């Protein structure tokens, strides 16, 4: 995830002040100096750093901290609130027009991921908000841009409006809106042309499309990996087009996070969505408070719960709970759980959303090998129905057959069987503890 270096430094700084029963001005000064250095190292805009440090300093030496019973904790609360504030305060939702369709213009430089993001956004609108979007191919200059959008449309089973590369983008956009009205599409997403750098001709064309379509939203797509350049690009586009929001792509990459912390203050426009991977469902609404929590190592349980709710079948979850209670889980259940976890996204990213995950040694360098999960799946799929339901019948001959069928080694098969057995034992113990606890004092395990 982005912010890793910044998160490490800020968490280290917060740790020094966390347990203090008394916080002096000298403590606050030392802390804000560390924060300033951490933000500058993360490529945060200098003006933003100055504003942030000043606000934190004023509040941290003020009455709300000094008179608090837990001043150390109060300072951390101040830092979290100010961090949330510079990223926009509250989540900024996507517009909905009173007279459909809602028109969204997607703008940005070439290479920022604009066309892919257009597809991702349409996918999100359909899946999360039950909308019926129409994609519009209005980039007539870049070779294969129209083809790329059409391929994405086919992949996502979404309609794409195109008139080829000989008609003006303004005309294409106007005709697309007429088509959307006829066919009752409630959103129109116009993929406009990008450039390698900002030029007058491009801006003129974008202004003409804006004038012709009166969009409800103009989303600027910027690459978070470009740091301060992303902020400069955002400023230029905003000056000329008055964008309504920003979509940050590649926030899962090796980026220092400076763009996400600077754009809102510099442009006074909200970050609406963030791209967190290459898959077509890897676009998320941006929640400033949740991101601040993650940066400070407080986890992001709300996003984790939302991911789980979107990926987990409720009926199957109830069945699983019953099996957990009776410790009767078999390999078919295990395979199902692996599938549902994979739908939620990369396991290492999910683990980092857990509160306190930053304190687990090596968590930042944790990389879950997808190939390893694939090998586990292959082993289970090579078992017969009887073997999956009753692993205790798997003797040495069966182990050899399973290893051969899954392209793995006997050692890997043995390891999986052993781990599965240990997991069942642990569940049995937990279930026993729960029953015992119920009789004694109403104790209940969190997942029961």
N, C-alpha and C positions, 0 to 999 in steps of 0.2 A: 504493500500500500504506500501511497504518497505519504509524506510527512515523517517517514521513519526516523531520519536523523534529528529533525525538529522535536518529534515526540520523545525520543530518548533523552535529549538535553533538557527539555522542559520538565519531564517526569523526575529527572535527577534533581533539578532545582527545587521542584515542589516537595520532594522527599525531605530535603534539608529543613524545610519550614513546617511540614505537616504536623508534627507532634509538639511544636513549641507552645508552652503555656503562656509565654509572653513574647510579643513580637515588637522589637525596637525599630526606630527609624533606620538604624544601621543595617538591620536584617533585611528590611524592605529595599534599601539601596543596593545591597549585595544581590538580592534576588532580581531586581529590575535590570541590573547590569547584565546578569546571566541571560535574562529573557531577551534583552536587546541583541546580544551577540548571537543567540540561537536563531532569532528571527532574521537577522541580516544574513547569517550563514544559509538560511533556507530560501534566500533570494526574495524576501518580502520587501516591497517598496519602502524606501527610506521615510517618506512622509507618513506612511501607515504605521511604521515602527515607532516613530516619535509620538504620534497620537496615542497609540496603544499603551506605550510605557508610561506616558504622562497620566492617562486615566487610571491605570493600575496603581501607580504611585500615590495619586491623590486619594483614592479609595482605601488603599492598604494602610495608610497612616491616619485615616479618618476615624470617626467615632464608631462606625459599624464594626470595625475590626478591634480597635483598642478596648472597647467595652464588652467585647464578646467573651463568653466563657471558654471558647476554643478558638483563640485568635489564629492559630496555624491553619486550621480547617477553613476559617473564614476568608483568609487570604487566597486559598485555593479556589474557593467559591467565586471570589472577585475575579480572579484570572480567567476562570471558565466563562463567567458571564460576559466579560469584555472580549474574549476570544469569539464567543457566539455572536456578539454585537458586530465585530468587524467583518464577519462572514454573512451578515444580513439579518441577524436576530431571529426572525421566524421564517419558516418555510414559505416560499413564494409559489403559489399554485398557478397552473396553466390557465389561460383565459378560455372562457366559453362564450361565444357570441349569442346575443338574444335572437338573431336571425341567422340560422345556419346557412352555409357552412362557416365554421371558425377558420380563418385563413392564417397560416403560419409561414413566414418567409424564413428560410434557413440561409444565413450568410456566413462568410468567413474566407480565410486564405486557403489556397490549394495545399493539400497535405494535412489539414487539421482533422480530417475524418468527417467532413460535412455530409457527403452522400450516405455513408454507412450510418451516421447518427440520424439522418432523416428516416432511414429504414427502421432503426431501433426505436425511435420516438413513435412512429406509426404503430409498431408492434406493441409498445407499452400502452398506447391509447386504446388499442383494441382489447388487449388482455386484461388490463387493470381497470379501465373505465368503460368497457363495453361499447367503444365508439366504432364508427365505420369510416376510416380515413381513406383519402385518395392521394397517392404520391404523384408529384408533377416533375417531369424531367425538363428543366429549363436551363440546364448548362449545355449550351450547344457548341462550346469551344473546345473543351477538353476531350481528346480522343477517348472513346469508350465510356464516357460519363453516363450517357443515356443507357447504354447496354448494361452498365454496372447497376443502375437503379432498377432496370427491368429484371435483371437477374435476382436482385434482392426481393423485388415484388413477388416473383415466382416462388422463391424460397419460403417467403412468409405467407404466401397465398393472399397477397394484397394487390389491388388494382393500381396500375401505373398509367398516367396520361402522358402521351408523347406525340409530338408532331414532327419528329426528325430534327435535323440540324440546319435546315434552310429557312425556317420561320423565326421571326424575332422572339426573344424570351418574353417580352411584354405581351405579345399576341398569344403565345402559348399559355401564359398565366391567366389571361382573361378568358380564353376558351375553356381552360380547365375548371374555372369557377362555374361557368355556365353548365358544363357537364356534371359537376358535383351537385348542382341544384336539381338538375333533371333526374339524376340517379340517387338522390337523397343521401349523399355523403355528408357527415356532420363535421368533418375536418378536411382541410386541404393543406398539404405540406409541399411547399415549392422549394425544390432543390436548385438554388441559383449557382451561377458560375463563380469560381474562385480565381484568384491570381497568385502568382508567386510573391507579389508584393502589392501594396495598395497603390492604385493609379486612378487618375481622374475619369478615364473611360469606363472602368468597372463601376465606380461609384455613381456615375451618371445613369448607367443602365439600371442599377439597383434602385436608384431614386425613381426612375420611370416605372419600374415594376411596383414599387410602393405606392406611387400615385395612382396607378391603374387598378390595383387590387385592394387598396385600403386594408392592409393586414391587421389582424387583432394582436398578433405577436410578431416581433422580428427577433429571432434567436441568432445570436452570434456564437458560432462554434469555434472554440480556441483550444489549441494543444497545450495542456498543462506542463508538458515536458519543456516548453520553450521559456518558462520562467518569466522574467521581466519583459521579454519580447511580447508575450501573450497579453500583458497589461497594456503595453504601448499600442498593440493592434486593437485591443478592445476600446481604448480611448479614441483612436482615429475613426473606427467604424461608428462609434456612438456619436461623435461630433457631427458626422455627416448624415447618419440615418436615424439617430435616436432609437437605438435598439431597446427592446423591452426586457431582455434577459440574456443570460450567458449559459452556454452548455460547455462544460469543461471535459475534454476527452483525455484519455490515457492517464487518468488519475491513479491507476493501479501500477503504472510504470515506475521507473527509477527516477522519480521527480521529487524535488525538495519541497513542493507545496506552496511556494511563494505566490504563485498566480492565484490560487484559491483564497489566500488570505489578503490579497491586494485588490483584486478586481472590483469587489463591491464598493470599497471606499473610494477608489479612483474614478470609477464610472457612475457611481450611485445607482447602478442597475444590479438586480439580484442574480445570483447563480441559481438557475432553475433545475438543471439536471447535471449529473456527472456520469461519464463513461468509465466503467470499472473493469473492462476486459473486452475481448474480441467477439464473444458470442452475441447473438442478436437480442438476448434478454439482459445483456450487461449494461443497462442504462438505468440509473436510479434517480428519483427525485432528491434534491439536495436539502438536507436538514442541518442548518448551522449548529444547533445545540448538540445533535448526535455526533457531528464531526468534531466539535470541541471536546466532547467526552472521550472520543477515541484518541485524540491527540494527547490528552492528559492521562491516558491509561485507565479511564473509568469504564471502558467497554461501551458497547452499543446494543443493549439487549432488545430495544424496540425494533431495530432493523432485523436482528436475528429472529425475533418472534414473527415478524412480517414475512420473512423468507420462508420460515417453517410453515406458516399458515398457507402460503401460496403453493408450497410443494408437497405438503403432507395430506393424504387422504384421511378425512376424519374418522370414517368407519374403520379403516385399517388401523388407525392409531388406537382406537378403543380395543380392537382385537389384540393388538400388541400389548397394551397395558395389562389385559387379562393374562396373557402368556408370561409377562414379566412377573406378575403376582405369583403364578404357579411354577415359574422357572421351567416352562415347557417350550421354550423357543427352539425352533429347528433351523436348518440351513436355508429352507425356503424363505422363512421370515427374515433371516440375516441378509439374504440376497435382496429382498424387497427394501430393507432399510438402507442398504448401500445405494440402490437406485434413487431413493428419495433424497438421500444426502447429496448425491451427485447433482440432482436438479437444483439444489439450493446454492450451488456455486463451489469454488475451490475450498477444500477443507481447511487449509492454513488460514485463509481469509476469515472463515466462519469462527475459527478458534480465537482469532485476535479480537473478535467482537465481545468475547466473554469478559466481564469485569475482573480485573486482577490478572488478566492473561499476560500483561507486560512484565509482571513480577516472576513469571515462570522462566527459569534459566533456558536460554537458547530459543525462546519463542520467536524473537525477531528474525532469526535465521532459519526458522522452521520451514521446510519445503516438503509438502506431502507428495510423494511420488505417485502420480496417476497410474503409472505402469504397474506399480505394486498392487493397487486396488484392482487393476485389470487382471492380474495373475490370480488374486483371491477369487474374483468372479469366475475365471476360467476353471479353477479347481472345483468350485461348487457346481458349475454347470456340467462338469464331467462325471458327477455322481448320479447314481440311479435315484428314482423317487424314494425307494426304501432307505437308501444310504443317507439321503438328506433328512429324512424324518427320524431315522434311528442311527446316528453316527457311530454308536457302539458296535455295530456289526462290521465296521470297516477294518478288516484284517490286513495282513501284509500283502496278500495277493491283490486285494481290492485297491490298496494304496498305490501299488505299482501301476495298475490299470488307470487309476485317476491321474497320476503324475504324467503318464504317457499321453493320455487323452487331452490333458490341459497344457501340454508343452512345458511342464514345470518339473521340479525334482521331487523325489520322495521326501527329502528333508523339508521342503516347503509345505507339502501336504501334511506331514507330521506336525509342523509348527502351527498350522492353521487349526488342526484338530485339537491340539493341546490348548491353544488360546481360547477356542470355543468352549471347551470343557471347563476351563478356569472361569470364564465369564458366566457360565450357567451356575457354577458353585457360588460365585459372588452374588448372583441374583437370588439364589436360594437363601443365602445368609441374610441378605437385605430384606427379603420377604418375611423371614422368620423374625427379624428385628422389629419389623413393622407390626406384625401380629402381637408380639410380646409387648411392644410399646403401647398398643391400643388398649390392652388390658390394664397396664400400669397407669399411664398418664395421658392417654390420647395422643401419643407421639405419631406423627405421620411423615413419611418420606416425601420430599418435594414433588417427585414425579408420580406418586401413587394417588 
